[in-house]
Amino acid sequence: MKLQDVRTQWQGLPPRQRLLLAGAMGILLATLLGWRVLAPALATLRTAPAQHQALDTQLAVMRQLQAQALAMREATQALPPLGREEAQRALEATVRQHLGEAARLSLSPERATLTLSGVSGQALAQWLTQARIEARTLPTEARLDRQANGLWQGQMTLAIPASSAAR
């Protein structure tokens, strides 16, 4: 059917039928446009509870980590200051105790470089906590890669305090 044929049929309809057909087409068009416009909003409403739950879970984890960090900070600040040599000895001891042969420590006066080879995430986390508390050291740079077997390798640079009293 050609456009000219449709126009001819349209013109041949009584005015009341043209009005009803135009109204029906208008309602159909409005409905289609409404679905097109409202579909993203409705999809958002459907997924919002799940996203809200996921964000609440993330927030709870972040608050727990914040509490741990604050507790570590308070524990560290309550400790007496260490000199540089004492901090280096304590750092060497924590590396031997927590990381063993999987780590190599190189010391310079102001920093330490730790080279890791096949260290578990749990051992690394425990060592970081102990290094902060016992040696008063903080990581300044880390280039770590997780291997396929779940172990970590790479290097970490730590700042060795001249004296913890300068906090």
Beta strands, then each sheet from edge to edge (+ up, - down):
strand 1: 103-107
strand 2: 111-119
strand 3: 138-146
strand 4: 152-159
sheet 1: 1+ 2- 4+ 3-
end
